[in-house]
Amino acid sequence: MDLFKTYKLWPIEPVKGLGCRVWDSKGIEYLDLYGGHAVISVGHCHPHYVKALTEQAGKLGFYSNAVENSLQTTLAAKLGEMCGYPDYNLFLVNSGAEANENAMKLASFVTGRSKILACGKAFHGRTSGAVAVTDNPKIQAPFNRTGNVEFIPLNDTAALEAKLATKEFAAVIIEGIQGVAGIWEPTAEFLAAARAACDATGSLLIMDEVQSGYGRTGRFYAHQACGVKADIISMAKGMGNGFPIGGIIINPSIAATYGMLGTTFGGNHLACTAAIAVLDIMKAENLMQNAAEQGKFLMESLKGNKAVKQLRGRGLMIGIELKDGYETLRDRLLFEKHIFTGGAGASVIRLLPPLCITAAECGQFVASFNELTK
Ligand SMILES: Cc1ncc(COP(=O)(O)O)c(C=O)c1O
């Protein structure tokens, strides 16, 4: 059997990692400013994380959601304490797309409405519902175009208010910071208007923090910098530091009924162990603060570089919009300087490093970036 070739692969196979570094099968060391696409939060192979997972694997790897699982309640308590939504309820799944699917389904159940409002250039995942609210027809099949989704430009408050005023929408879904689109932030005014319009019209505000959450921007969720509270928040990526886990947190005013949501693998013992270890490490090592500080340092250091058209983002979610396309530079960083970075759009280098990145590692990136763009 061969693989279904739907990915464009770099000819590199990472086989080992530690902190912000990975090594490939030839023994070459790489600095990781990509984090496997914002997934590695507390660093590759953190000893506490490895120990916790190894111990749990030797005890019990899985049992179904039909029985009690105190790892889930421990995770919910720790998450509630750290994320600033202590009174919300947690539903666990396995990925970001699945988190958004459940967020939208729940909003539809609660409101009895079938439509969802989303933002231009948004990316919310590739499963049917998530891709339907993703503003990219190229990755939607005819099956995904249900007619239940409408888009408004990000930060167009008037358009948002006009759509929600129809009272047809179960929810509006907004990324904490648009990642795939190239690091575009919703303004505080737009989020405040979304909150107010949802309250006035009976829609729910869903914040997709799959990429921008989990401390990456220096706040637990990016939207918290705008002082707005969401009804449902989706998360995944950094939550398990590579172990697949996602979830939604839900306003306590939304009551669960039996069978409303469900999953086989969501919240399994290994996934919860990984997520608990992530929160414990984030807290012990003050990684949210580190994300804010190193992000600031990267932004300051890249200012004034002549190849850069605009710097966008917060904390360790940074978009470097270049005057030219990004691919050549990203490949040169990878193959000549052995630094992983991401891309977005046509001309944006995306930095999504582990939150434990050091000032020296940021400095190494900046020196390489400057050298290749001088
Ligand atoms: C904002 C956002 N939402 C959802 C997803 C989908 O997550 P997953 O690939 O885990 O399904 C992504 C993935 O990049 C994302 O960036």
The ligand as a Tripos MOL2 file, in Angstrom:
@<TRIPOS>MOLECULE
LIG
   16    16     1     0     0
SMALL
NO_CHARGES

@<TRIPOS>ATOM
      1 C1         -7.7330   28.4450   13.6290 C.3       1 LIG1
      2 C2         -7.7840   26.9990   13.3020 C.ar      1 LIG1
      3 N1         -8.9100   26.3120   13.5370 N.ar      1 LIG1
      4 C3         -9.0060   24.9970   13.2830 C.ar      1 LIG1
      5 C4         -7.9370   24.2960   12.7460 C.ar      1 LIG1
      6 C5         -8.0740   22.8330   12.4580 C.3       1 LIG1
      7 O1         -7.3790   22.0910   13.3900 O.3       1 LIG1
      8 P1         -7.0700   20.5390   13.0970 P.3       1 LIG1
      9 O2         -6.0940   20.5020   11.9670 O.co2     1 LIG1
     10 O3         -6.5090   20.0390   14.3990 O.co2     1 LIG1
     11 O4         -8.3530   19.8910   12.7440 O.co2     1 LIG1
     12 C6         -6.7350   24.9680   12.4900 C.ar      1 LIG1
     13 C7         -5.5860   24.2460   11.9180 C.2       1 LIG1
     14 O5         -4.6340   24.8070   11.4210 O.2       1 LIG1
     15 C8         -6.6570   26.3610   12.7660 C.ar      1 LIG1
     16 O6         -5.5500   27.0490   12.5300 O.3       1 LIG1
@<TRIPOS>BOND
     1     1     2 1
     2     2     3 ar
     3     2    15 ar
     4     3     4 ar
     5     4     5 ar
     6     5     6 1
     7     5    12 ar
     8     6     7 1
     9     7     8 1
    10     8     9 2
    11     8    10 1
    12     8    11 1
    13    12    13 1
    14    12    15 ar
    15    13    14 2
    16    15    16 1
@<TRIPOS>SUBSTRUCTURE
     1 LIG1         1 GROUP 0 **** ****
